[in-house]
Amino acid sequence: MAFKIESGLLDACALAILNRGDTYGYEITQAMKQAIIISESTLYPVLRRLQKEDLCRTYDKPFQGRNRRYYSITDEGIEKLEEYKAQWIDYRKAIDTFLGEGEKTSDGGGEDGQK
């Protein structure tokens, strides 16, 4: 993707994934990679920030002789996700005024549209 992904969008995507159910960091990265280019080293600071803001919490669960850290969304995280969804709809509508399906093609005319 040619567009820079800002932290707010990464937060929104991570919360959306967590809203589907508790999961661990690698799975979150793999889910995000279906839509955007992201590495685990980029994701973990996002998860720490979400945890610090009480938008998600962690717990450890044994897996193959070691503990795996799981992330779950909090009620505050669900509320924030709804805010992000509303903001995304507004943002997408604004950008679609330029890039959307309904864009007009140039007819070669001048500023007033006359040939």
N, CA, C and O of each residue as an XYZ file, in Angstrom:
460
protein
N       0.847     -1.170      0.000
C       0.000      0.000      0.000
C       0.894      1.235      0.000
O       1.866      1.307      0.751
N       0.564      2.184     -0.830
C       1.382      3.380     -0.995
C       1.097      4.442      0.059
O       1.867      5.394      0.185
N       0.029      4.308      0.806
C      -0.355      5.327      1.766
C       0.216      5.015      3.139
O       0.245      3.863      3.570
N       0.667      6.055      3.814
C       1.213      5.891      5.159
C       0.081      5.548      6.130
O      -0.974      6.182      6.113
N       0.307      4.554      6.964
C      -0.674      4.126      7.954
C      -0.343      4.820      9.271
O       0.719      4.585      9.846
N      -1.228      5.657      9.742
C      -1.029      6.394     10.989
C      -1.407      5.533     12.187
O      -2.084      4.516     12.043
N      -0.966      5.947     13.362
C      -1.183      5.157     14.573
C      -2.662      4.979     14.905
O      -3.056      3.920     15.392
N      -3.477      5.983     14.653
C      -4.904      5.857     14.929
C      -5.553      4.744     14.122
O      -6.410      4.021     14.629
N      -5.142      4.608     12.864
C      -5.688      3.548     12.025
C      -5.195      2.181     12.495
O      -5.951      1.210     12.473
N      -3.940      2.100     12.918
C      -3.428      0.834     13.464
C      -4.184      0.461     14.735
O      -4.533     -0.702     14.936
N      -4.437      1.453     15.596
C      -5.207      1.201     16.820
C      -6.592      0.662     16.469
O      -7.058     -0.316     17.053
N      -7.240      1.317     15.506
C      -8.589      0.912     15.113
C      -8.596     -0.518     14.577
O      -9.477     -1.308     14.918
N      -7.615     -0.848     13.739
C      -7.553     -2.204     13.169
C      -7.305     -3.245     14.255
O      -7.942     -4.299     14.265
N      -6.383     -2.952     15.168
C      -6.103     -3.898     16.254
C      -7.338     -4.105     17.122
O      -7.657     -5.237     17.486
N      -8.031     -3.027     17.456
C      -9.247     -3.159     18.274
C     -10.325     -3.948     17.536
O     -11.043     -4.741     18.145
N     -10.439     -3.734     16.239
C     -11.432     -4.481     15.460
C     -11.134     -5.977     15.486
O     -12.047     -6.796     15.591
N      -9.866     -6.325     15.390
C      -9.484     -7.741     15.455
C      -9.780     -8.300     16.840
O     -10.322     -9.398     16.960
N      -9.430     -7.559     17.884
C      -9.695     -8.018     19.252
C     -11.184     -8.116     19.536
O     -11.607     -8.916     20.371
N     -11.972     -7.318     18.858
C     -13.421     -7.360     19.061
C     -14.009     -8.676     18.569
O     -15.109     -9.052     18.974
N     -13.294     -9.375     17.705
C     -13.729    -10.695     17.215
C     -13.502    -11.792     18.252
O     -14.144    -12.841     18.211
N     -12.567    -11.533     19.194
C     -12.252    -12.518     20.216
C     -10.816    -12.381     20.682
O      -9.981    -11.813     19.978
N     -10.530    -12.895     21.854
C      -9.181    -12.838     22.420
C      -8.199    -13.548     21.491
O      -8.521    -14.574     20.891
N      -7.014    -12.992     21.386
C      -5.998    -13.592     20.537
C      -4.619    -13.103     20.964
O      -4.507    -12.232     21.827
N      -3.584    -13.654     20.370
C      -2.216    -13.274     20.719
C      -1.585    -12.488     19.569
O      -2.100    -12.460     18.452
N      -0.463    -11.856     19.877
C       0.156    -10.904     18.969
C       0.407    -11.409     17.565
O       0.105    -10.706     16.600
N       0.952    -12.611     17.420
C       1.253    -13.137     16.094
C      -0.018    -13.255     15.259
O      -0.014    -12.925     14.073
N      -1.092    -13.720     15.864
C      -2.365    -13.845     15.129
C      -2.894    -12.479     14.713
O      -3.444    -12.330     13.622
N      -2.732    -11.486     15.576
C      -3.174    -10.132     15.237
C      -2.379     -9.628     14.034
O      -2.948     -9.058     13.102
N      -1.064     -9.840     14.057
C      -0.221     -9.425     12.939
C      -0.666    -10.104     11.647
O      -0.787     -9.450     10.611
N      -0.906    -11.394     11.704
C      -1.311    -12.131     10.507
C      -2.656    -11.633      9.977
O      -2.848    -11.535      8.765
N      -3.578    -11.323     10.871
C      -4.881    -10.794     10.444
C      -4.709     -9.430      9.781
O      -5.329     -9.155      8.754
N      -3.870     -8.579     10.364
C      -3.640     -7.250      9.791
C      -2.956     -7.338      8.434
O      -3.235     -6.537      7.541
N      -2.063     -8.307      8.276
C      -1.333     -8.450      7.019
C      -2.248     -8.786      5.843
O      -1.838     -8.670      4.688
N      -3.471     -9.196      6.124
C      -4.416     -9.451      5.040
C      -4.814     -8.151      4.337
O      -5.270     -8.170      3.194
N      -4.635     -7.009      5.037
C      -5.044     -5.730      4.462
C      -3.911     -4.717      4.354
O      -3.893     -3.906      3.428
N      -2.966     -4.753      5.289
C      -1.891     -3.761      5.300
C      -0.561     -4.444      5.593
O      -0.522     -5.550      6.133
N       0.507     -3.780      5.236
C       1.845     -4.307      5.520
C       2.225     -3.864      6.926
O       2.288     -2.669      7.216
N       2.474     -4.832      7.790
C       2.829     -4.540      9.184
C       3.725     -5.651      9.709
O       3.563     -6.814      9.342
N       4.657     -5.293     10.555
C       5.528     -6.289     11.179
C       5.150     -6.412     12.651
O       4.475     -5.549     13.212
N       5.596     -7.491     13.253
C       5.339     -7.661     14.686
C       6.001     -6.543     15.482
O       5.470     -6.115     16.507
N       7.152     -6.068     15.022
C       7.833     -4.997     15.753
C       7.049     -3.686     15.697
O       7.226     -2.825     16.558
N       6.205     -3.530     14.716
C       5.319     -2.362     14.642
C       4.081     -2.581     15.505
O       3.578     -1.643     16.125
N       3.597     -3.805     15.544
C       2.345     -4.090     16.245
C       2.473     -4.023     17.764
O       1.579     -3.499     18.429
N       3.549     -4.536     18.319
C       3.629     -4.611     19.784
C       3.582     -3.252     20.477
O       2.964     -3.146     21.537
N       4.208     -2.208     19.929
C       4.009     -0.881     20.549
C       2.542     -0.421     20.489
O       2.063      0.257     21.398
N       1.845     -0.789     19.425
C       0.418     -0.473     19.313
C      -0.344     -1.168     20.440
O      -1.161     -0.545     21.118
N      -0.076     -2.450     20.638
C      -0.762     -3.201     21.691
C      -0.428     -2.655     23.076
O      -1.299     -2.591     23.944
N       0.817     -2.264     23.287
C       1.195     -1.672     24.584
C       0.460     -0.354     24.820
O       0.007     -0.071     25.929
N       0.348      0.444     23.760
C      -0.370      1.713     23.885
C      -1.850      1.467     24.205
O      -2.419      2.143     25.062
N      -2.462      0.515     23.529
C      -3.869      0.191     23.787
C      -4.053     -0.296     25.220
O      -5.038      0.037     25.880
N      -3.103     -1.081     25.687
C      -3.174     -1.586     27.059
C      -3.012     -0.437     28.055
O      -3.739     -0.371     29.046
N      -2.074      0.458     27.801
C      -1.834      1.599     28.690
C      -3.074      2.496     28.778
O      -3.358      3.076     29.826
N      -3.804      2.602     27.665
C      -5.012      3.426     27.622
C      -6.256      2.660     28.078
O      -7.376      3.153     27.939
N      -6.060      1.457     28.619
C      -7.156      0.598     29.100
C      -8.154      0.222     28.008
O      -9.339      0.028     28.278
N      -7.665      0.122     26.777
C      -8.519     -0.292     25.673
C      -8.436     -1.793     25.426
O      -9.290     -2.374     24.756
N      -7.394     -2.411     25.976
C      -7.273     -3.867     25.952
C      -6.537     -4.301     27.206
O      -5.916     -3.487     27.891
N      -6.610     -5.574     27.495
C      -5.883     -6.134     28.640
C      -5.229     -7.432     28.176
O      -5.558     -7.980     27.124
N      -4.304     -7.897     28.990
C      -3.585     -9.124     28.643
C      -3.751    -10.170     29.727
O      -4.046     -9.870     30.884
N      -3.553    -11.394     29.314
C      -3.450    -12.504     30.251
C      -2.593    -13.569     29.586
O      -2.526    -13.645     28.359
N      -1.943    -14.384     30.393
C      -1.086    -15.445     29.876
C      -1.809    -16.777     29.962
O      -2.582    -17.040     30.883
N      -1.526    -17.611     28.959
C      -2.139    -18.929     28.888
C      -1.062    -19.910     28.439
O      -0.345    -19.639     27.476
N      -0.938    -21.053     29.127
C       0.091    -22.023     28.736
C      -0.130    -22.554     27.314
O      -1.252    -22.846     26.900
N       0.995    -22.668     26.580
C       0.953    -23.222     25.231
C       2.283    -23.914     24.970
O       3.330    -23.267     24.969
N       2.248    -25.206     24.750
C       3.430    -26.017     24.455
C       4.575    -25.752     25.427
O       5.719    -25.555     25.017
N       4.259    -25.749     26.697
C       5.273    -25.621     27.730
C       5.706    -24.206     28.056
O       6.572    -24.014     28.909
N       5.132    -23.216     27.408
C       5.438    -21.823     27.725
C       4.136    -21.038     27.810
O       3.068    -21.523     27.436
N       4.252    -19.842     28.299
C       3.079    -18.982     28.360
C       2.969    -18.153     27.089
O       3.962    -17.647     26.567
N       1.750    -18.028     26.607
C       1.467    -17.180     25.458
C       0.619    -16.028     25.959
O      -0.355    -16.241     26.680
N       0.978    -14.809     25.585
C       0.243    -13.616     26.026
C      -0.935    -13.349     25.081
O      -0.767    -13.156     23.877
N      -2.122    -13.347     25.671
C      -3.340    -13.059     24.929
C      -3.811    -11.647     25.223
O      -3.576    -11.108     26.304
N      -4.476    -11.062     24.243
C      -5.027     -9.716     24.360
C      -6.539     -9.808     24.230
O      -7.058    -10.571     23.416
N      -7.238     -9.025     25.040
C      -8.695     -8.964     24.943
C      -9.127     -7.503     25.020
O      -8.507     -6.691     25.706
N     -10.180     -7.193     24.317
C     -10.679     -5.827     24.288
C     -11.482     -5.549     25.555
O     -12.172     -6.432     26.063
N     -11.392     -4.333     26.058
C     -12.158     -3.923     27.239
C     -13.426     -3.196     26.779
O     -13.596     -2.914     25.593
N     -14.303     -2.901     27.727
C     -15.494     -2.119     27.393
C     -15.102     -0.759     26.831
O     -15.730     -0.261     25.897
N     -14.051     -0.155     27.408
C     -13.559      1.123     26.895
C     -13.031      0.956     25.472
O     -13.183      1.851     24.641
N     -12.415     -0.181     25.196
C     -11.916     -0.469     23.859
C     -13.040     -0.601     22.847
O     -12.914     -0.155     21.707
N     -14.137     -1.214     23.265
C     -15.303     -1.345     22.378
C     -15.874      0.034     22.064
O     -16.233      0.318     20.922
N     -15.956      0.885     23.076
C     -16.451      2.257     22.857
C     -15.530      3.011     21.903
O     -16.000      3.697     20.995
N     -14.225      2.885     22.106
C     -13.263      3.566     21.242
C     -13.354      3.035     19.817
O     -13.248      3.805     18.862
N     -13.548      1.737     19.665
C     -13.696      1.143     18.342
C     -14.900      1.742     17.621
O     -14.823      2.025     16.426
N     -15.991      1.937     18.319
C     -17.173      2.551     17.706
C     -16.872      3.979     17.260
O     -17.338      4.409     16.205
N     -16.102      4.715     18.051
C     -15.681      6.068     17.657
C     -14.828      6.001     16.389
O     -15.027      6.775     15.452
N     -13.875      5.064     16.375
C     -13.022      4.912     15.195
C     -13.847      4.568     13.961
O     -13.580      5.091     12.879
N     -14.834      3.705     14.102
C     -15.673      3.330     12.957
C     -16.403      4.546     12.400
O     -16.455      4.731     11.184
N     -16.964      5.375     13.270
C     -17.673      6.581     12.829
C     -16.704      7.538     12.137
O     -17.031      8.112     11.098
N     -15.512      7.707     12.713
C     -14.519      8.585     12.109
C     -14.061      8.048     10.755
O     -13.829      8.823      9.827
N     -13.930      6.731     10.637
C     -13.510      6.119      9.378
C     -14.554      6.362      8.293
O     -14.195      6.670      7.157
N     -15.823      6.230      8.617
C     -16.883      6.468      7.640
C     -16.819      7.905      7.140
O     -16.912      8.147      5.937
N     -16.662      8.861      8.053
C     -16.545     10.268      7.666
C     -15.311     10.505      6.800
O     -15.383     11.208      5.793
N     -14.189      9.924      7.187
C     -12.936     10.084      6.455
C     -13.061      9.497      5.047
O     -12.660     10.116      4.062
N     -13.622      8.298      4.977
C     -13.772      7.626      3.687
C     -14.676      8.434      2.757
O     -14.388      8.561      1.567
N     -15.767      8.980      3.296
C     -16.663      9.808      2.477
C     -15.935     11.037      1.957
O     -16.097     11.417      0.797
N     -15.135     11.657      2.815
C     -14.397     12.849      2.400
C     -13.409     12.527      1.283
O     -13.346     13.248      0.288
N     -12.647     11.466      1.435
C     -11.662     11.085      0.415
C     -12.349     10.617     -0.853
O     -11.854     10.868     -1.952
N     -13.484      9.940     -0.721
C     -14.221      9.479     -1.903
C     -14.710     10.632     -2.774
O     -15.020     10.422     -3.947
N     -14.787     11.845     -2.229
C     -15.162     12.972     -3.076
C     -14.112     13.212     -4.148
O     -14.409     13.792     -5.193
N     -12.886     12.770     -3.895
C     -11.822     12.903     -4.880
C     -11.532     11.597     -5.610
O     -11.315     11.596     -6.822
N     -11.528     10.503     -4.886
C     -11.082      9.229     -5.459
C     -12.202      8.234     -5.705
O     -11.950      7.149     -6.228
N     -13.401      8.564     -5.351
C     -14.514      7.618     -5.406
C     -14.980      7.275     -6.802
O     -14.513      7.848     -7.786
N     -15.892      6.348     -6.878
C     -16.434      5.845     -8.134
C     -17.128      6.929     -8.952
O     -17.130      6.865    -10.182
N     -17.706      7.906     -8.298
C     -18.486      8.916     -8.993
C     -17.674     10.062     -9.558
O     -18.245     11.077     -9.955
N     -16.353      9.927     -9.605
C     -15.531     11.042    -10.067
C     -15.769     11.315    -11.543
O     -16.023     10.404    -12.330
N     -15.681     12.582    -11.896
C     -15.874     12.989    -13.282
C     -14.556     12.883    -14.016
O     -13.488     13.096    -13.441
N     -14.641     12.554    -15.282
C     -13.428     12.499    -16.087
C     -13.239     13.815    -16.797
O     -14.205     14.525    -17.077
N     -12.024     14.134    -17.082
C     -11.701     15.373    -17.774
C     -12.173     15.283    -19.212
O     -11.942     14.289    -19.900
N     -12.837     16.340    -19.653
C     -13.298     16.357    -21.043
C     -12.418     17.228    -21.934
O     -12.738     17.475    -23.096
N     -11.298     17.689    -21.365
C     -10.373     18.487    -22.142
C     -10.755     19.954    -22.209
O     -10.081     20.738    -22.877
N     -11.838     20.342    -21.520
C     -12.287     21.720    -21.541
C     -11.482     22.591    -20.605
O     -10.608     22.112    -19.883
N     -11.787     23.876    -20.624
C     -11.114     24.835    -19.773
C     -11.689     24.825    -18.374
O     -12.390     23.891    -17.988
N     -11.385     25.891    -17.598
C     -11.830     25.972    -16.217
C     -13.339     25.952    -16.088
O     -13.875     25.441    -15.104
N     -14.038     26.513    -17.090
C     -15.485     26.566    -16.992
C     -16.148     25.330    -17.590
O     -17.373     25.248    -17.680
N     -15.307     24.357    -18.002
C     -15.821     23.101    -18.542
C     -16.192     23.178    -20.005
O     -16.691     22.197    -20.555
N     -15.964     24.322    -20.666
C     -16.293     24.498    -22.077
C     -15.129     24.076    -22.954
O     -13.968     24.275    -22.596
N     -15.431     23.512    -24.064
C     -14.396     23.106    -25.036
C     -14.077     24.243    -25.955
O     -13.234     24.103    -26.841
